[in-house]
Amino acid sequence: MTSTLIRGRLLSFTRAPHAIDDSAAYSYESDGALLIGDGVIKASGPYGVVKAAAPDGVTEIDHRPHLITPGFIDTHLHFPQMQVMASYAANLLEWLNTYTFPEECRFVETAHAERIAIHFFDEMIRHGTTTATAYCSVHKASADAFFAESLKRDMRMIAGKVMMDRNAPQGLLDTPQMSYDETRAVIADWHGKGRNHVAITPRFAITSTPEQMEVAKSLAGEFPDLHIQTHLSENRDEITFTCELYPEAKDYTDVYARYGLLGPKSLFGHCIHLSDREADAMSESGSVAVFCPTSNLFLGSGLFPLRALTRRQRPVRVSVASDIGGGTSYSMLKTLDEAYKILQLQGERLNPFDSFYMMTRGNAEALSLVDRIGTLEPGTDADLTVLNMAATPAMALRAEVVNSLADELFLLQTMGDDRAIVETYVAGKPVKSSLDAN
């Protein structure tokens, strides 16, 4: 076994922080080290202690004075929408019909899907994101391209072939039977291969008939350990249209509940406009509401009520995500910067420890993968992000007067982007520097 000792300042969370001064929520080592072997963290702690336990001749990489955190995690984004980012539209439904659906039609071509997959994983690595939960297109070729590239890079990724059989261009429609057969084929081909996870992925209720929703229900019953991902209550026009299509449902959330799609591994993108009854249903089922700050602002969908959902009597589990390509940045730092502003507009605060918890351990907990990712605990995957708070001239100037860890994290969140990512480690291997070298 080849071992590597990675030295630097370490930050990892043990739980969600209750306040900016809640130091019991995290572990911080001003001179720490990680012993890595076989893609896993073997030891973590003060440099002297970990060094003493390391085998003779261990390869040592010194990242001081930089900060090392678990690799960032993105819980909702669209792999086929890289060339849709920055498309001018008035709202969600116009954006989908004008830009997104035509672009996704191109993913019937294997060569195109493979090319975009390479760019997608490059951007994840550049921005320090080591795990993401992605939507592919309706075409099995897109899922094959995604998972093949994920396997090649040994990344822990979650994704699914989208299911949609109405209210979209002909080139984006499958049938209930086709969506069942192809999703099963993707599961057989890719789930558990390397570090790949397949998600059952009906796009949203508007683009699935009741017959296709029944198929999603069948798949969820056959594969209860798989993640489920879809969209919920992003836009008021979307909500109205959904309720017209499913008049028997109590509300939008009840559409998914009727087909058995709520649960602790179910991820619902957006959830901006939930009623109290819907929030109760989400809470009782353990479902996850995914906060997508940059896309919510870009499409004018609304302000996600983070505190209202997490502090209610029946709290709702929440994660945070970039939502490329409605989202406007691949960076989880930028994503949390916009989350901070959204809370400011609601008279709330999002302190920097909250932010770094959410993009690491918090998102790992939301994905039910905290035993593998999101921390620096021994036995977990060695997926890491190394951060430089003085990465640009403007950041360096601000960093001159930073005098606390909270200040550093907030500077990174507010002014940082891919330039602040010194290195990204995937399964213990430095991959950003290799990418930049090419």
C-alpha positions in Angstrom: 0.0 0.0 0.0 1.4 3.4 -1.0 0.7 6.0 1.7 0.6 9.8 1.5 0.8 12.3 4.3 -1.0 15.5 3.5 -0.2 18.4 5.8 -2.2 21.7 6.3 -4.8 23.3 8.4 -7.8 20.9 8.8 -11.5 21.8 9.1 -14.2 19.2 9.4 -17.6 19.2 11.0 -19.2 16.9 13.6 -22.7 18.3 13.4 -24.5 21.5 12.3 -23.3 24.6 14.1 -25.9 26.3 16.3 -24.2 29.7 16.1 -21.0 31.4 14.7 -19.2 30.7 18.1 -20.3 27.0 18.3 -16.8 25.6 18.2 -18.0 22.2 19.4 -19.6 21.7 16.0 -16.3 21.3 14.2 -12.7 20.1 14.5 -9.9 22.5 13.5 -6.2 21.7 13.5 -3.9 24.7 12.9 -1.1 22.2 11.9 -2.8 19.0 11.0 -2.3 16.0 8.7 -4.2 13.3 6.9 -2.7 9.9 6.3 -4.1 8.5 3.0 -3.9 5.0 1.7 -5.9 3.0 -0.9 -8.1 6.1 -1.5 -9.2 6.3 2.2 -8.3 8.5 5.2 -6.3 6.2 7.5 -5.6 8.8 10.2 -6.5 12.5 10.9 -5.3 14.9 13.5 -2.3 17.0 14.7 0.6 16.7 12.3 3.1 15.4 14.9 0.7 12.6 16.0 -0.2 11.5 12.5 3.4 11.7 11.3 4.5 9.5 14.1 2.0 6.8 13.1 2.9 7.0 9.4 5.0 4.3 7.8 8.6 4.9 7.0 9.2 6.6 3.7 5.7 8.0 3.5 5.2 10.6 0.7 4.5 13.9 2.3 2.7 16.8 0.6 2.8 20.1 2.5 -0.1 22.5 1.8 0.6 25.0 4.6 -0.7 27.6 5.1 -3.8 26.5 3.2 -7.0 25.1 4.6 -8.0 21.5 3.9 -11.7 20.6 4.0 -13.7 17.6 2.9 -14.4 17.8 -0.9 -17.4 19.9 -1.7 -20.7 18.2 -2.4 -23.4 19.5 -4.9 -26.8 17.8 -4.5 -28.6 19.0 -7.6 -27.4 20.0 -11.1 -28.0 19.1 -14.7 -25.1 17.5 -16.6 -26.7 18.3 -20.1 -27.1 22.0 -19.3 -23.5 23.2 -19.4 -24.2 25.1 -22.7 -27.5 26.5 -21.4 -25.9 28.5 -18.6 -26.3 32.3 -19.0 -29.4 32.0 -21.3 -31.7 35.0 -21.2 -35.3 34.1 -20.3 -38.1 35.5 -18.2 -38.9 32.5 -16.0 -38.5 28.8 -15.5 -41.0 27.5 -18.1 -39.8 29.9 -20.8 -36.2 29.0 -20.1 -37.0 25.3 -20.3 -38.9 25.5 -23.6 -36.6 28.0 -25.3 -33.1 26.8 -24.3 -33.0 23.7 -22.2 -35.2 21.2 -24.0 -33.6 21.9 -27.4 -30.1 21.6 -25.9 -30.9 18.3 -24.2 -32.2 16.8 -27.5 -28.5 16.8 -28.6 -27.6 14.2 -26.0 -29.1 11.4 -28.1 -25.7 11.6 -29.8 -23.1 9.5 -27.9 -20.2 11.6 -29.0 -21.8 14.8 -27.8 -22.7 13.3 -24.5 -19.1 12.0 -24.0 -17.6 15.4 -24.9 -19.8 17.3 -22.4 -19.1 14.7 -19.7 -15.4 15.4 -19.9 -16.0 19.1 -19.5 -18.5 18.5 -16.7 -16.0 16.5 -14.6 -13.2 19.0 -15.4 -15.4 21.8 -14.0 -16.3 19.8 -10.8 -12.6 19.2 -10.1 -11.6 22.9 -10.8 -14.2 24.1 -8.3 -13.4 21.5 -5.6 -16.6 19.5 -6.0 -15.9 15.8 -5.5 -19.4 14.5 -5.4 -22.5 15.7 -7.2 -26.1 14.6 -7.8 -26.8 15.0 -11.5 -29.7 14.8 -13.9 -28.7 13.3 -17.3 -31.0 13.7 -20.3 -33.8 11.3 -21.3 -31.4 9.4 -23.4 -29.6 6.3 -22.0 -26.5 7.4 -23.9 -26.2 10.5 -21.7 -26.2 8.4 -18.5 -23.7 6.0 -20.0 -21.4 8.8 -20.9 -21.7 10.4 -17.4 -21.1 7.2 -15.5 -18.2 6.1 -17.8 -16.4 9.3 -17.1 -17.2 9.1 -13.4 -15.7 5.6 -13.3 -12.7 6.7 -15.2 -12.0 9.4 -12.6 -13.0 7.3 -9.6 -15.4 9.9 -8.3 -18.4 9.2 -6.1 -21.3 10.5 -8.2 -25.1 10.1 -8.2 -27.0 10.5 -11.4 -30.0 9.2 -13.3 -31.5 8.9 -16.8 -34.4 11.4 -16.8 -37.9 10.0 -17.3 -40.3 12.2 -19.2 -43.1 11.3 -21.6 -45.1 14.5 -22.1 -44.9 18.3 -22.4 -41.5 18.3 -24.1 -40.2 18.1 -27.6 -40.5 14.7 -29.3 -36.8 14.2 -29.2 -36.9 14.3 -25.4 -39.8 11.9 -24.8 -39.6 8.3 -23.8 -42.6 6.1 -22.8 -43.4 4.6 -19.4 -42.1 1.2 -20.5 -39.0 2.7 -22.1 -38.2 4.7 -19.0 -38.6 1.5 -16.9 -36.4 -0.6 -19.1 -33.7 1.9 -19.6 -33.5 2.9 -16.0 -33.2 -0.7 -15.0 -30.5 -1.1 -17.7 -28.6 1.9 -16.2 -28.9 0.4 -12.8 -27.5 -2.9 -14.0 -24.7 -1.3 -16.0 -23.5 1.3 -13.5 -24.9 1.2 -9.9 -22.1 0.2 -7.6 -19.5 0.1 -10.4 -16.6 2.0 -9.0 -18.2 4.7 -6.8 -21.2 5.3 -9.0 -24.8 5.6 -7.6 -27.8 5.5 -9.8 -30.8 7.7 -9.0 -34.4 7.2 -10.1 -35.1 10.4 -11.9 -38.6 11.5 -13.1 -37.9 15.1 -14.2 -41.0 16.6 -12.6 -44.7 15.9 -12.6 -45.4 18.2 -15.6 -43.3 16.0 -17.9 -44.5 12.6 -16.6 -47.9 11.1 -17.1 -49.6 9.1 -14.3 -48.5 6.0 -16.1 -44.9 7.0 -16.0 -45.2 8.0 -12.4 -46.5 4.5 -11.7 -43.3 3.2 -13.3 -41.2 5.4 -11.0 -43.1 4.0 -8.1 -42.4 0.4 -9.3 -38.7 1.2 -9.6 -38.6 2.8 -6.2 -40.2 -0.4 -4.8 -37.8 -2.7 -6.6 -34.7 -0.7 -5.6 -35.4 0.9 -2.2 -31.8 1.8 -1.5 -31.5 4.0 -4.6 -31.8 7.8 -4.4 -34.8 9.5 -6.1 -34.5 13.0 -7.5 -37.1 15.3 -9.1 -38.3 18.9 -8.9 -40.9 20.5 -6.6 -42.5 23.9 -6.2 -39.9 26.0 -8.0 -42.2 28.4 -9.7 -45.8 29.4 -9.1 -46.9 28.8 -12.8 -45.3 25.4 -12.5 -47.3 24.6 -9.4 -50.6 25.7 -11.0 -49.9 23.6 -14.1 -49.0 20.6 -12.0 -52.2 20.8 -10.0 -54.2 21.0 -13.3 -52.5 17.9 -14.5 -53.1 16.0 -11.3 -56.5 17.3 -10.0 -56.9 14.4 -7.6 -53.8 15.4 -5.6 -54.1 17.7 -2.5 -51.2 19.7 -3.8 -47.9 19.4 -5.7 -46.1 17.4 -3.0 -49.1 15.0 -2.8 -48.5 14.1 -6.4 -45.2 12.5 -5.5 -46.6 11.0 -2.2 -49.3 9.2 -4.2 -46.6 7.4 -6.1 -44.5 6.5 -3.2 -41.6 8.9 -4.1 -41.2 10.6 -0.7 -38.5 9.3 1.6 -35.1 9.8 3.3 -33.2 9.3 0.0 -35.6 11.5 -2.0 -34.2 14.9 -3.2 -36.6 17.5 -4.3 -35.1 20.4 -6.1 -36.2 23.9 -5.0 -39.2 23.6 -2.7 -39.6 27.4 -2.5 -43.3 27.6 -2.2 -44.4 24.7 0.0 -47.5 25.0 2.1 -47.5 23.9 5.8 -49.1 20.6 4.8 -46.5 20.0 2.2 -43.7 20.8 4.6 -45.2 18.4 7.2 -45.3 15.7 4.5 -41.7 16.3 3.7 -40.7 16.2 7.3 -42.6 13.1 8.2 -41.1 11.2 5.3 -37.6 12.5 5.8 -37.4 13.9 2.3 -34.8 16.5 1.4 -35.6 20.0 0.1 -32.7 21.2 -2.1 -31.9 24.9 -1.9 -30.6 26.2 -5.3 -29.7 29.8 -4.6 -28.2 31.0 -7.9 -30.9 29.5 -10.1 -33.7 30.7 -7.9 -32.4 34.2 -8.3 -31.5 33.9 -12.0 -35.0 32.6 -12.9 -36.8 34.9 -10.5 -38.4 31.8 -8.8 -38.4 33.2 -5.3 -36.5 33.2 -2.0 -36.0 29.7 -0.4 -37.3 29.8 3.2 -34.3 28.0 4.8 -34.9 29.0 8.4 -38.6 28.6 8.1 -38.2 25.0 7.0 -35.4 24.0 9.4 -36.7 25.7 12.5 -40.3 24.7 12.3 -41.9 22.2 14.8 -41.5 19.5 12.2 -38.2 20.5 10.5 -37.5 19.6 6.9 -34.1 18.2 5.9 -32.3 20.6 3.6 -29.3 20.5 1.2 -27.7 23.1 -1.0 -26.8 22.9 -4.7 -25.6 24.8 -7.8 -28.4 23.7 -10.1 -26.4 24.1 -13.3 -27.5 25.3 -15.8 -30.3 27.5 -14.3 -27.6 28.1 -11.7 -24.9 30.6 -12.7 -21.8 29.1 -11.1 -20.2 25.7 -10.7 -18.6 26.9 -7.5 -20.1 25.9 -4.2 -18.4 28.9 -2.7 -20.4 31.2 -5.0 -23.5 29.1 -4.4 -23.3 29.7 -0.6 -22.5 33.4 -1.2 -25.8 33.7 -2.9 -27.5 31.7 -0.2 -26.2 34.2 2.3 -27.8 37.1 0.3 -31.1 35.3 0.1 -31.2 34.9 3.8 -30.2 38.5 4.3 -33.2 39.5 2.2 -35.4 37.6 4.6 -33.9 39.2 7.7 -31.9 36.0 8.6 -28.3 35.2 8.8 -26.1 32.4 7.3 -22.8 32.4 9.2 -19.7 31.0 7.4 -19.6 27.9 9.5 -23.2 27.1 8.4 -22.1 27.4 4.8 -19.1 25.2 5.1 -21.0 22.6 7.0 -23.7 22.6 4.4 -21.4 22.1 1.4 -19.5 19.3 3.2 -21.0 17.2 6.0 -24.5 18.7 5.7 -24.9 17.6 2.1 -23.3 14.3 2.9 -26.0 13.7 5.5 -28.7 14.8 3.1 -27.4 12.1 0.7 -27.2 9.5 3.4 -23.5 9.1 2.6 -21.8 10.7 5.6 -20.2 7.4 6.4 -18.2 7.8 3.1 -17.9 11.5 2.3 -18.2 15.0 3.8 -15.8 14.6 6.8 -12.1 14.0 7.5 -12.9 11.0 9.6 -10.6 7.9 9.4 -12.2 5.3 7.2 -13.9 7.7 4.9 -13.1 8.5 1.2 -10.1 10.7 0.8 -11.9 13.4 -1.2 -10.5 16.7 -0.2 -10.5 20.4 -1.2 -7.5 22.7 -0.4 -8.3 26.4 -0.2 -6.3 29.6 -0.4 -8.0 32.7 1.0 -5.4 34.9 -0.8 -5.9 33.4 -4.2 -6.4 36.7 -6.1 -4.9 40.1 -5.5 -8.2 41.4 -4.1 -8.5 38.4 -1.8 -4.9 38.7 -0.7 -5.5 42.4 0.3 -8.5 41.4 2.3 -6.7 38.5 3.8 -4.1 40.8 5.4 -6.6 41.8 8.1 -8.3 38.4 8.6 -7.8 37.4 12.2 -10.2 34.4 12.7 -11.3 31.2 11.1 -14.8 32.7 10.7 -13.3 35.7 8.8 -11.3 33.3 6.5 -14.3 31.2 5.7 -16.5 34.2 4.9 -13.8 35.7 2.7 -13.5 32.4 0.8 -17.3 32.2 0.5 -17.8 35.8 -0.6 -14.8 36.4 -2.9 -13.7 32.9 -3.8 -14.2 30.8 -6.9 -12.2 28.1 -8.7 -9.0 30.2 -8.3 -9.3 29.7 -4.5 -9.1 25.9 -5.0 -5.4 25.1 -4.7 -5.9 21.4 -5.1 -8.7 18.8 -5.3 -8.1 15.3 -4.2 -10.3 12.4 -5.4 -9.8 9.1 -3.6 -6.5 10.5 -2.3 -5.1 11.5 -5.7 -4.4 15.2 -6.6 -6.4 15.9 -9.7 -6.8 19.6 -10.2 -3.1 20.2 -10.6 -3.0 17.3 -13.2 -5.9 19.0 -15.0 -4.3 22.4 -15.0 -1.0 20.8 -16.3 -2.9 19.6 -19.3 
